[in-house]
Amino acid sequence: MNRVTVNGVDLAYDSFGSPGGRPLLLIMGLGAQMIQWDERLCAMFAEHGHHVVRFDNRDAGLSTHLHAAGVPDLGQALGGGPVAAPYLVEDMADDAAGLLDALGWEGAHLLGVSMGGMIAQSFAARHPARTRSLTSVMSTPSPYVGAPTERALAALLSPSLPERDAVVRRAVESARVLGSPGYPMDEERVAALAARAFDRSYDPAGFARQFAAILASGDRTPALRGLSVPALVIHGERDQLIQPAGGVATADAIPEAKLLTFPGMGHDLPEPLWPDIVSAVSELTGRAEAV
């Protein structure tokens, strides 16, 4: 693992594949750590000609946690009240741009999931010359498009727990709600990853600050309409956390974006779909490099 200081925060990252490969930046979602990008999936991207970098967003994993910023009142924000966010999705996009600087990358292919897709969208809008291609997965241009079902929101915002075993059990319970009903859930893998994430860094307040950033960042649709980068939008047809309308709206906003949906896929990346996802992203990045 490596660390760099960018945009006023330290970011932890690691990499896969040859430095001569197509640069692919993987951006993880709300409250998630870079280890949620499975090493085997990263290796598959590397085998398809990419130099892969995954990293912890601010307030997640081993990157800087903004403890002094306190804990936003998400209940007030979700109830329509003012959102007190210490930073925005745009700031997180600028973190990613700073990471590119530290890596010596003039540009990169962006692949973001969920909140990571929002960060990737914002990056493309703010740094178009550095965006070689954009893949937005199970995401949305606005927190109010493709809004979660009540059941999914309850799973996402279940009260934080201090005990490791309870956190692991909660992760498995949430995965049953938010995951892909069309594919078998590997409970042992989900539990092991949750335990690893807890041991690495557990910060419910950081999750709340990231969520506040999503709610305070508004609608990216006008900015996305001005993009001229090769783009792919991937979404699960059974996603309850960001419902399919979010993916449709993203693809509709980006000129000439391709929309790829998977029946039975929810708000995760089921392993049986990895070959299809890697193939689709690799086709996009290869086509973008050929332009």
C-alpha positions in Angstrom: 0.0 0.0 0.0 1.1 3.6 -0.8 0.1 7.0 0.5 0.2 10.4 -1.1 -0.9 13.8 0.1 -3.3 15.6 -2.3 -5.9 18.3 -2.0 -5.2 18.6 1.7 -5.8 14.9 2.5 -3.7 11.7 2.5 -4.9 9.0 0.2 -4.0 5.3 0.5 -3.8 3.4 -2.8 -2.3 0.3 -4.4 -2.0 -0.9 -8.0 -2.2 -4.0 -10.3 -0.7 -4.7 -13.7 2.0 -3.2 -15.8 2.7 0.6 -15.6 2.6 0.5 -19.4 -1.0 -0.5 -19.5 -4.0 1.7 -20.0 -4.4 3.7 -16.8 -7.6 2.7 -15.0 -8.7 4.4 -11.8 -11.2 2.5 -9.6 -13.4 4.6 -7.4 -15.3 3.0 -4.6 -18.7 3.9 -3.1 -20.3 5.3 0.0 -18.5 4.2 3.2 -16.6 1.5 1.3 -12.9 0.9 1.2 -10.6 0.1 -1.7 -10.5 -3.5 -0.6 -14.1 -3.8 -1.8 -12.5 -3.9 -5.2 -11.8 -7.6 -5.1 -8.1 -8.4 -5.9 -9.2 -11.0 -8.4 -11.4 -8.5 -10.3 -8.5 -6.0 -10.3 -6.2 -8.8 -11.7 -8.8 -9.4 -14.5 -8.6 -5.8 -15.5 -4.8 -5.9 -15.5 -4.9 -9.1 -17.7 -7.0 -7.1 -20.2 -4.2 -4.5 -20.6 -4.9 -2.0 -17.8 -2.6 -0.5 -15.2 -5.1 -0.5 -12.3 -5.1 1.8 -9.3 -7.7 1.5 -6.5 -7.7 3.9 -3.5 -9.5 4.9 -0.3 -11.6 8.0 -0.6 -11.3 10.6 2.1 -13.2 9.5 5.3 -12.7 5.8 4.4 -10.1 3.1 4.9 -6.6 4.3 5.5 -7.0 7.7 3.9 -7.5 10.9 6.0 -10.6 10.9 8.2 -11.9 14.4 8.9 -12.8 13.8 12.5 -12.8 17.5 13.4 -15.7 18.1 11.0 -18.1 16.2 13.3 -21.1 14.2 12.4 -23.8 15.6 10.0 -27.4 15.3 10.9 -28.5 12.9 8.1 -32.1 12.7 9.5 -32.5 16.4 9.0 -31.0 16.3 5.6 -33.1 13.4 4.4 -36.2 15.1 5.8 -35.6 18.0 3.5 -33.7 20.3 5.9 -30.4 22.0 5.2 -27.4 19.8 4.5 -24.3 20.6 6.6 -21.6 18.9 4.5 -17.9 19.6 5.3 -17.1 18.8 1.6 -18.8 17.9 -1.7 -18.5 15.2 -4.3 -16.6 17.7 -6.3 -13.9 17.8 -3.6 -13.6 14.1 -3.8 -13.3 14.3 -7.6 -10.4 16.8 -7.1 -8.8 14.3 -4.7 -8.8 11.8 -7.6 -7.3 14.4 -9.9 -4.6 15.0 -7.3 -3.9 11.2 -7.1 -3.4 11.3 -10.9 -0.8 14.0 -10.4 1.0 12.0 -7.8 1.0 8.9 -10.1 2.3 10.9 -13.0 -0.8 10.2 -15.0 -1.8 12.9 -17.5 -5.2 11.2 -17.7 -7.0 8.0 -16.9 -10.0 5.8 -17.6 -12.4 6.2 -14.7 -14.5 3.4 -13.3 -16.7 4.3 -10.3 -19.4 2.4 -8.5 -22.3 4.0 -6.6 -20.9 7.2 -4.9 -17.7 6.3 -6.8 -19.7 6.7 -10.0 -20.8 10.2 -8.8 -17.2 11.1 -8.2 -16.2 9.8 -11.6 -19.0 11.8 -13.2 -17.8 15.0 -11.4 -14.2 14.3 -12.3 -15.2 14.0 -16.0 -17.1 17.3 -15.8 -14.3 19.2 -13.9 -11.3 17.6 -15.6 -12.5 16.6 -19.1 -9.0 16.8 -20.7 -7.8 14.2 -18.2 -10.7 11.8 -18.7 -9.9 9.2 -21.3 -13.2 7.3 -20.7 -15.9 7.2 -18.1 -17.7 4.1 -16.7 -20.4 4.8 -14.2 -21.8 1.7 -12.4 -25.0 1.6 -10.3 -25.0 5.3 -9.9 -27.0 8.4 -10.7 -26.5 12.1 -11.6 -28.7 13.2 -8.7 -29.5 11.7 -5.3 -33.2 12.3 -6.1 -33.2 10.2 -9.3 -33.4 6.5 -8.8 -33.9 7.1 -5.0 -33.7 4.1 -2.8 -36.6 2.0 -1.7 -37.6 2.3 1.9 -36.2 -1.1 2.7 -32.9 -0.3 1.0 -32.6 3.0 2.8 -33.3 1.4 6.1 -30.6 -1.2 5.5 -28.1 1.6 4.5 -28.9 3.7 7.5 -29.2 1.1 10.2 -27.8 2.3 13.5 -24.0 2.0 13.8 -22.7 -0.7 16.1 -19.4 -0.7 18.0 -18.8 -4.5 18.2 -16.9 -6.2 15.4 -19.2 -9.3 15.3 -22.3 -7.2 15.3 -20.9 -5.1 12.4 -20.2 -8.2 10.4 -23.7 -9.6 11.0 -25.2 -6.3 9.9 -23.1 -6.4 6.7 -24.5 -9.8 5.8 -28.1 -8.7 6.6 -27.6 -5.6 4.5 -26.2 -7.6 1.6 -29.3 -9.7 1.6 -31.4 -6.6 1.0 -29.0 -4.6 -1.3 -27.3 -7.4 -3.2 -28.2 -9.2 -6.4 -31.3 -11.5 -6.1 -30.5 -13.1 -9.4 -27.2 -14.5 -8.1 -26.3 -16.6 -5.1 -24.8 -14.6 -2.2 -21.5 -15.8 -0.8 -22.2 -15.0 2.9 -18.8 -16.3 4.0 -17.1 -13.8 1.6 -19.3 -10.9 2.6 -18.6 -11.6 6.3 -14.9 -12.0 5.7 -14.7 -8.7 3.8 -16.7 -6.9 6.5 -14.4 -8.2 9.2 -11.4 -7.1 7.2 -12.8 -3.7 6.6 -13.7 -3.3 10.3 -10.1 -4.2 11.3 -8.7 -1.9 8.7 -10.8 1.1 9.6 -14.3 1.5 11.1 -15.7 5.0 11.1 -19.5 5.5 11.0 -19.0 9.3 11.2 -16.9 9.2 8.0 -19.8 7.4 6.3 -22.2 10.2 7.4 -19.9 12.9 6.1 -19.7 11.1 2.7 -23.4 10.7 2.6 -23.9 14.4 3.4 -21.6 15.2 0.5 -23.8 13.3 -1.8 -26.9 15.1 -0.6 -25.3 18.5 -0.8 -23.8 18.2 -4.2 -26.9 18.6 -6.3 -27.7 17.5 -9.8 -24.8 16.8 -12.3 -27.1 16.4 -15.3 -26.3 19.8 -16.9 -22.6 19.2 -16.5 -22.8 15.6 -17.9 -24.6 17.0 -21.0 -21.5 18.9 -21.9 -19.2 15.8 -21.9 -17.5 14.5 -25.0 -15.8 11.4 -23.6 -16.5 7.8 -24.4 -18.9 6.6 -21.7 -20.4 3.4 -20.4 -23.2 3.2 -17.9 -23.8 -0.2 -16.1 -26.7 -0.8 -13.8 -28.5 -3.7 -12.2 -32.2 -4.1 -13.1 -32.9 -5.2 -9.5 -31.0 -2.4 -7.7 -33.0 -1.1 -4.7 -30.4 1.4 -3.4 -30.0 3.3 -6.6 -32.9 2.2 -8.7 -32.5 1.7 -12.5 -33.8 5.1 -13.2 -30.5 6.5 -11.9 -28.6 4.6 -14.6 -31.0 5.5 -17.3 -30.7 9.2 -16.3 -26.9 9.0 -16.3 -26.8 7.5 -19.8 -29.4 9.9 -21.1 -27.4 12.9 -19.8 -24.0 11.9 -21.4 -23.9 12.2 -25.2 -23.6 8.9 -26.9 -23.2 6.9 -23.7 -23.9 3.2 -23.8 -26.3 1.8 -21.2 -25.7 -1.8 -20.2 -28.1 -3.4 -17.7 -28.1 -6.8 -16.1 -31.2 -8.7 -15.0 -30.9 -10.0 -11.5 -28.1 -7.6 -10.5 -28.7 -5.4 -7.5 -26.3 -3.0 -5.7 -23.2 -5.0 -5.9 -20.9 -6.7 -8.4 -21.8 -10.4 -8.5 -18.8 -12.5 -9.4 -20.5 -14.3 -12.3 -20.9 -10.9 -14.1 -17.2 -10.0 -13.7 -16.2 -11.3 -17.2 -19.0 -9.4 -18.9 -18.2 -6.2 -16.9 -14.4 -6.5 -17.6 -15.1 -7.1 -21.3 -17.4 -4.1 -21.6 -15.0 -1.8 -19.8 -12.0 -3.1 -21.8 -13.9 -2.5 -25.0 -14.6 1.1 -24.0 -11.0 1.8 -22.9 -9.5 0.2 -26.0 -11.8 2.2 -28.2 -11.0 5.4 -26.4 -7.3 4.8 -26.8 -7.7 4.2 -30.5 -9.3 7.6 -31.1 
